[in-house]
Amino acid sequence: MKRPLVLAILMLALLLTVAACYAGTRVYVVQKPPPLKVEVIGVAPAADHVWVQGYWVWRDNDYQWVPGHWDKPPHSRAQWMPGHWKHTRHGHYWVPGHWR
């Protein structure tokens, strides 16, 4: 009787306190990320700048919004590939945006 209670308490503590687990450098988050925020995109600082959309980042055991910004591509043919959250059986993990 005592052992199942201890196991139940440990499982509950694990579920309440651990929202992310680490596998290598990838952080898996159990909680689904919120929908993207609607951002007001102002005028580009120059014609060659590209809007990089804001995104949610997992920090301090919660999602925090990183606002979008204008960025200059590394070369004229570069395309911005937006980051996104990917879901697996381990949870959600962030795939960073990059220039291609």
C-alpha positions as CSV (number, residue, x, y, z in Angstrom):
1,M,0.0,0.0,0.0
2,K,2.8,2.4,0.9
3,R,4.8,1.7,-2.3
4,P,2.0,2.7,-4.8
5,L,1.4,5.9,-2.9
6,V,5.0,6.8,-3.1
7,L,5.1,6.1,-6.8
8,A,2.0,8.1,-7.4
9,I,3.4,11.1,-5.5
10,L,6.7,10.8,-7.4
11,M,4.8,10.7,-10.7
12,L,2.6,13.7,-9.8
13,A,5.7,15.6,-8.8
14,L,7.4,14.7,-12.1
15,L,4.3,15.8,-14.1
16,L,4.0,19.1,-12.1
17,T,7.6,20.2,-12.1
18,V,9.1,18.8,-15.3
19,A,7.7,20.5,-18.4
20,A,10.8,20.0,-20.6
21,C,13.3,17.1,-20.9
22,Y,16.7,17.3,-22.5
23,A,17.9,14.9,-25.2
24,G,21.3,16.1,-26.4
25,T,20.9,19.8,-27.1
26,R,17.2,19.5,-28.1
27,V,14.6,20.7,-25.5
28,Y,11.3,18.9,-25.6
29,V,8.4,20.8,-24.1
30,V,5.2,18.9,-23.0
31,Q,3.0,22.0,-23.3
32,K,1.8,22.9,-26.8
33,P,3.0,26.4,-27.9
34,P,0.5,29.2,-28.1
35,P,-0.7,30.5,-31.5
36,L,1.6,33.0,-33.2
37,K,0.9,36.7,-32.3
38,V,-0.4,39.0,-35.0
39,E,2.4,41.6,-35.5
40,V,2.2,45.0,-37.1
41,I,4.9,45.0,-39.7
42,G,6.2,48.5,-40.3
43,V,8.1,49.8,-43.3
44,A,11.4,48.1,-44.1
45,P,14.5,50.1,-43.3
46,A,15.8,49.4,-46.8
47,A,14.5,47.6,-49.9
48,D,16.8,44.6,-49.4
49,H,15.5,43.8,-45.9
50,V,13.2,40.8,-45.1
51,W,10.7,40.5,-42.3
52,V,11.6,37.7,-39.8
53,Q,8.4,36.7,-38.0
54,G,8.3,36.6,-34.2
55,Y,8.1,33.3,-32.4
56,W,7.5,31.6,-29.1
57,V,10.6,30.5,-27.2
58,W,10.6,28.2,-24.1
59,R,12.4,30.0,-21.3
60,D,12.0,29.9,-17.5
61,N,9.4,27.1,-17.7
62,D,7.0,29.1,-19.9
63,Y,6.6,30.3,-23.4
64,Q,7.9,33.9,-24.0
65,W,7.3,35.9,-27.2
66,V,10.3,37.0,-29.3
67,P,9.1,39.9,-31.5
68,G,9.7,39.9,-35.3
69,H,12.2,42.2,-36.9
70,W,13.7,43.3,-40.2
71,D,16.9,41.5,-41.3
72,K,19.3,41.9,-44.2
73,P,20.0,38.6,-46.1
74,P,23.6,37.5,-46.2
75,H,23.4,37.6,-50.0
76,S,21.0,38.6,-52.7
77,R,19.6,35.2,-53.4
78,A,19.1,34.1,-49.7
79,Q,15.6,33.2,-48.6
80,W,14.5,33.2,-44.9
81,M,13.1,29.8,-43.8
82,P,11.0,30.5,-40.7
83,G,11.5,28.6,-37.5
84,H,8.7,26.4,-36.2
85,W,7.7,24.1,-33.4
86,K,7.7,20.4,-34.3
87,H,5.7,17.8,-32.4
88,T,7.0,14.3,-31.7
89,R,6.0,11.6,-29.2
90,H,8.5,13.2,-26.8
91,G,6.8,16.6,-26.9
92,H,7.3,19.8,-28.9
93,Y,10.7,21.2,-29.9
94,W,11.9,24.3,-31.7
95,V,13.4,24.2,-35.2
96,P,15.2,27.5,-35.6
97,G,14.7,29.7,-38.6
98,H,17.7,30.1,-41.0
99,W,18.9,31.7,-44.3
100,R,18.9,29.3,-47.3
